[in-house]
Amino acid sequence: MKFPLQICFHEKENNFHLTVPDLPGCKVQAETLDNVMSKVDDAIATHLNILAEYGESIPHATSLDVHVANCLVEKPIWAVIDFDIVPYLGKSHKINVTLPELLIKQIDDRVSKSEEHKTRSGFIATACIKQLAKN
């Protein structure tokens, strides 16, 4: 999932604050942009682990355009991180799914050429997450 990131420099503290607006409470602070960006993966993973522990669903990512349009902070830096949320969706269960042969071949061809998708199941899970995120 592609989560927008908002980064602001705080002069009083002489450091950067990074927030993930779609994950309330997911924040990182560091003295440099490089350091704040190096910490964001761990912050998101920790946040999603906590949500999973309490059986809460992962919020869908909102468009960067929506966040920029509704921003109340002066001069933020915006970025986007592509974060794999599948490991935080709970225990995997094997199911029997019937799909047309040509569709399975197209999925397998895409997976074999993709760095993002390692398995057919991962590809299908990602497609389902994207579809469920639509309103």
C-alpha positions as a Markdown table, in Angstrom:
| # | Residue | x | y | z |
|---|---|---|---|---|
| 1 | Met | 0.0 | 0.0 | 0.0 |
| 2 | Lys | 1.3 | 3.5 | -0.8 |
| 3 | Phe | 1.1 | 5.6 | 2.3 |
| 4 | Pro | 1.6 | 9.4 | 2.0 |
| 5 | Leu | 4.2 | 10.8 | 4.4 |
| 6 | Gln | 4.2 | 14.4 | 5.8 |
| 7 | Ile | 7.6 | 15.8 | 7.0 |
| 8 | Cys | 8.0 | 19.1 | 8.8 |
| 9 | Phe | 11.1 | 20.8 | 10.2 |
| 10 | His | 10.6 | 22.0 | 13.8 |
| 11 | Glu | 13.0 | 24.9 | 14.4 |
| 12 | Lys | 12.6 | 24.9 | 18.2 |
| 13 | Glu | 13.6 | 21.2 | 18.4 |
| 14 | Asn | 16.0 | 21.5 | 15.4 |
| 15 | Asn | 14.7 | 18.2 | 14.0 |
| 16 | Phe | 12.3 | 16.7 | 11.5 |
| 17 | His | 8.9 | 15.2 | 12.4 |
| 18 | Leu | 7.5 | 12.6 | 10.0 |
| 19 | Thr | 3.9 | 11.5 | 10.3 |
| 20 | Val | 1.9 | 8.9 | 8.3 |
| 21 | Pro | -1.5 | 10.7 | 8.2 |
| 22 | Asp | -3.4 | 7.5 | 7.4 |
| 23 | Leu | -2.0 | 5.8 | 10.5 |
| 24 | Pro | -2.9 | 8.1 | 13.3 |
| 25 | Gly | -0.1 | 8.1 | 15.9 |
| 26 | Cys | 2.5 | 6.8 | 13.6 |
| 27 | Lys | 5.3 | 9.3 | 13.9 |
| 28 | Val | 9.1 | 9.6 | 13.7 |
| 29 | Gln | 11.6 | 12.3 | 14.7 |
| 30 | Ala | 15.2 | 12.7 | 13.7 |
| 31 | Glu | 17.8 | 15.4 | 13.2 |
| 32 | Thr | 18.1 | 14.9 | 9.4 |
| 33 | Leu | 15.9 | 14.0 | 6.6 |
| 34 | Asp | 18.0 | 10.9 | 5.9 |
| 35 | Asn | 17.6 | 9.7 | 9.4 |
| 36 | Val | 13.9 | 10.3 | 9.6 |
| 37 | Met | 13.4 | 8.4 | 6.3 |
| 38 | Ser | 15.5 | 5.5 | 7.5 |
| 39 | Lys | 13.2 | 5.1 | 10.5 |
| 40 | Val | 9.8 | 5.2 | 8.8 |
| 41 | Asp | 9.8 | 1.5 | 7.8 |
| 42 | Asp | 10.2 | 0.4 | 11.4 |
| 43 | Ala | 7.6 | 2.9 | 12.6 |
| 44 | Ile | 5.0 | 1.6 | 10.2 |
| 45 | Ala | 5.8 | -2.0 | 10.9 |
| 46 | Thr | 5.5 | -1.4 | 14.7 |
| 47 | His | 2.2 | 0.5 | 14.2 |
| 48 | Leu | 0.7 | -2.3 | 12.0 |
| 49 | Asn | 1.9 | -5.0 | 14.4 |
| 50 | Ile | -0.1 | -3.2 | 17.2 |
| 51 | Leu | -3.2 | -3.0 | 15.0 |
| 52 | Ala | -2.9 | -6.7 | 14.2 |
| 53 | Glu | -2.4 | -7.6 | 17.9 |
| 54 | Tyr | -5.7 | -5.9 | 18.7 |
| 55 | Gly | -7.5 | -7.3 | 15.7 |
| 56 | Glu | -8.0 | -3.9 | 14.2 |
| 57 | Ser | -8.1 | -3.4 | 10.4 |
| 58 | Ile | -5.4 | -1.5 | 8.6 |
| 59 | Pro | -6.7 | 1.9 | 7.4 |
| 60 | His | -6.7 | 2.3 | 3.6 |
| 61 | Ala | -4.2 | 4.9 | 2.3 |
| 62 | Thr | -5.7 | 8.1 | 1.1 |
| 63 | Ser | -4.5 | 9.8 | -2.0 |
| 64 | Leu | -1.6 | 12.2 | -1.6 |
| 65 | Asp | -3.7 | 14.8 | -3.5 |
| 66 | Val | -6.3 | 14.7 | -0.7 |
| 67 | His | -3.8 | 15.1 | 2.0 |
| 68 | Val | -2.1 | 18.0 | 0.3 |
| 69 | Ala | -5.4 | 19.7 | -0.3 |
| 70 | Asn | -6.5 | 19.4 | 3.3 |
| 71 | Cys | -3.1 | 20.2 | 4.9 |
| 72 | Leu | -3.0 | 22.7 | 7.7 |
| 73 | Val | 0.7 | 22.6 | 8.2 |
| 74 | Glu | 2.9 | 25.3 | 6.6 |
| 75 | Lys | 5.5 | 24.2 | 4.1 |
| 76 | Pro | 5.5 | 20.4 | 4.6 |
| 77 | Ile | 7.6 | 18.0 | 2.6 |
| 78 | Trp | 5.4 | 15.2 | 1.1 |
| 79 | Ala | 6.6 | 11.8 | 0.2 |
| 80 | Val | 5.0 | 8.4 | -0.5 |
| 81 | Ile | 6.2 | 5.0 | 0.8 |
| 82 | Asp | 5.1 | 1.7 | -0.8 |
| 83 | Phe | 4.7 | -0.6 | 2.2 |
| 84 | Asp | 3.7 | -4.3 | 2.0 |
| 85 | Ile | 0.8 | -4.7 | 4.4 |
| 86 | Val | 0.0 | -8.4 | 3.6 |
| 87 | Pro | 2.1 | -9.7 | 6.6 |
| 88 | Tyr | -0.1 | -7.6 | 9.0 |
| 89 | Leu | -3.4 | -8.9 | 7.7 |
| 90 | Gly | -3.5 | -11.9 | 10.0 |
| 91 | Lys | -2.8 | -15.6 | 9.7 |
| 92 | Ser | -3.0 | -17.1 | 6.2 |
| 93 | His | -5.8 | -19.5 | 5.4 |
| 94 | Lys | -5.8 | -21.8 | 2.4 |
| 95 | Ile | -8.9 | -21.5 | 0.3 |
| 96 | Asn | -10.1 | -23.1 | -3.0 |
| 97 | Val | -10.6 | -20.5 | -5.7 |
| 98 | Thr | -11.8 | -21.2 | -9.2 |
| 99 | Leu | -10.4 | -19.0 | -11.9 |
| 100 | Pro | -10.4 | -19.3 | -15.7 |
| 101 | Glu | -7.3 | -21.0 | -17.1 |
| 102 | Leu | -6.2 | -17.9 | -19.2 |
| 103 | Leu | -6.5 | -15.6 | -16.1 |
| 104 | Ile | -4.3 | -18.0 | -14.1 |
| 105 | Lys | -1.7 | -18.0 | -16.9 |
| 106 | Gln | -1.8 | -14.2 | -17.0 |
| 107 | Ile | -1.3 | -14.0 | -13.2 |
| 108 | Asp | 1.5 | -16.5 | -13.3 |
| 109 | Asp | 3.3 | -14.6 | -16.2 |
| 110 | Arg | 3.0 | -11.3 | -14.2 |
| 111 | Val | 4.3 | -12.9 | -11.0 |
| 112 | Ser | 7.3 | -14.5 | -12.8 |
| 113 | Lys | 8.4 | -11.1 | -14.1 |
| 114 | Ser | 7.6 | -9.1 | -11.0 |
| 115 | Glu | 9.9 | -8.1 | -8.1 |
| 116 | Glu | 6.8 | -6.9 | -6.2 |
| 117 | His | 4.9 | -10.2 | -6.3 |
| 118 | Lys | 6.6 | -13.4 | -5.2 |
| 119 | Thr | 3.6 | -15.7 | -5.4 |
| 120 | Arg | 0.3 | -16.1 | -7.1 |
| 121 | Ser | -1.4 | -15.8 | -3.7 |
| 122 | Gly | 0.5 | -12.5 | -3.0 |
| 123 | Phe | -0.6 | -11.1 | -6.3 |
| 124 | Ile | -4.2 | -12.0 | -5.7 |
| 125 | Ala | -4.1 | -10.6 | -2.1 |
| 126 | Thr | -2.7 | -7.3 | -3.4 |
| 127 | Ala | -5.3 | -7.0 | -6.1 |
| 128 | Cys | -8.0 | -7.7 | -3.5 |
| 129 | Ile | -6.6 | -5.1 | -1.1 |
| 130 | Lys | -6.7 | -2.5 | -3.9 |
| 131 | Gln | -10.2 | -3.4 | -4.9 |
| 132 | Leu | -11.4 | -3.3 | -1.3 |
| 133 | Ala | -9.9 | 0.2 | -0.8 |
| 134 | Lys | -12.1 | 1.6 | -3.5 |
| 135 | Asn | -15.3 | 3.2 | -2.3 |
